[in-house]
Amino acid sequence: MIQTANNVTQVEEAGTVFITHTVLLWNSKAYEKTPYLQPVYYFNRLNTHLLSMGEFLNNEQLITGDNHQLMFLRNKLPVLTCQPHVVGSTTFWLNLMIESVQSLLAKTRMVYATDYSIWHQHMGHPSDDILRKLPEMVKGASKLITIPMAKKPCEACAKGKMPSHSFPLLVLRAMKPFQIVHLDLKDIIKRSFNEYYYVLTILDDFTSPTWSFNLKKKSDTIIHAWQFVAYIKNQQNASIGTWCFDGGTEFLNDAFKTMLCDNGILSETSVPYMHQQNGHAERLNCTIMDKVQSMCFRACLPDTMWKFPWDHMIHVYNHTPIHRLKWQTPYEALRSNKPDVSHLRVFGCGAYVFLSEDVRANKLSPKSETIVYLGQPAGYKRFCFYHITTWHIFISATTVFDETFFPHCLDGKQ
Ligand SMILES: [Zn+2]
């Protein structure tokens, strides 16, 4: 139900509408924009579209103007302009075209232009030095990223960088790819909704790319270790020289020792319970875990969904310039070509995608609904999404993102 000036009216549907609209600036310049209107209510017996100024103001947007034109600003940028219906009228008119999801997918993949804050979030909250190097070291990053002189404090950064992790690194350093490989098994404590309790992280010392596997029990470590050895042989045409790991029982057992012997791999074990000696993988795991907790918190997702930000952050890490590699990304260090980062989006943001019948809540549900972006799944060039109503997790290639909207948060904002 909604209260209008005269009475209370039954709302039939509520949702989001994308529009294409020409914004007229005061200096007679104009540009086309595709903003969205939200919430949009549908009333069965209403034959006129009405725009509520109060709703705009409630959403922290600004309205300015005079009796010739009203201008609506979002984040200080003009998004809509309205003119009087006829000269002298106090009713203002908005010229627009309502977009279908199909036409949006064909036209654009992003609702908002990117800026420093968006790229800071795309890259998993890195330092400004990394963002400065980004356009030079990867493909698809905006060349216009400007580091602001005065920045709004980033809550996720503050939360993620609070604990100080000091892990003295082993003196042993590799001289070629896969000569030394670090392994670390992290106990997540909080079970993921799909029953995972552990993450096995494998990091190449020389080129720094990282692979990560979700495990239901510690004893699954050996299965993934075998698979990794096969992957390196077949895909990288290389063999592993030495594996470094801590004294955990998942590594110090007869089956694991036999696997190492069968593949001619040496091992370097840190003192039991002195995890710090296996510094590279351990430090990376702690950094990723901090960011995972921050990302869940900022997107209002429960801790039990840690698997998704974890996989996403490993993907982002492999695409991030690293000082130790002379600002190359781990991706380039391994493959000798620069990665494309144009596909990265803000984790947990909203998206609009065409939904097939099996994903929709029921056959009568709209074909396009708001869904949550869950990052980049390992091994896919597509995006992972979560349908709030049906709890359905699915992968899709084409969608429209709104990186300022967080559907899982009560007010849609971070
Ligand atoms: Zn940050």
Boltz pocket constraint, residues with backbone or C-beta under 6 A from the ligand:
constraints:
  - pocket:
      binder: B
      contacts: [[A, 120], [A, 125], [A, 126], [A, 154], [A, 155], [A, 156], [A, 157], [A, 158]]
      max_distance: 6.0
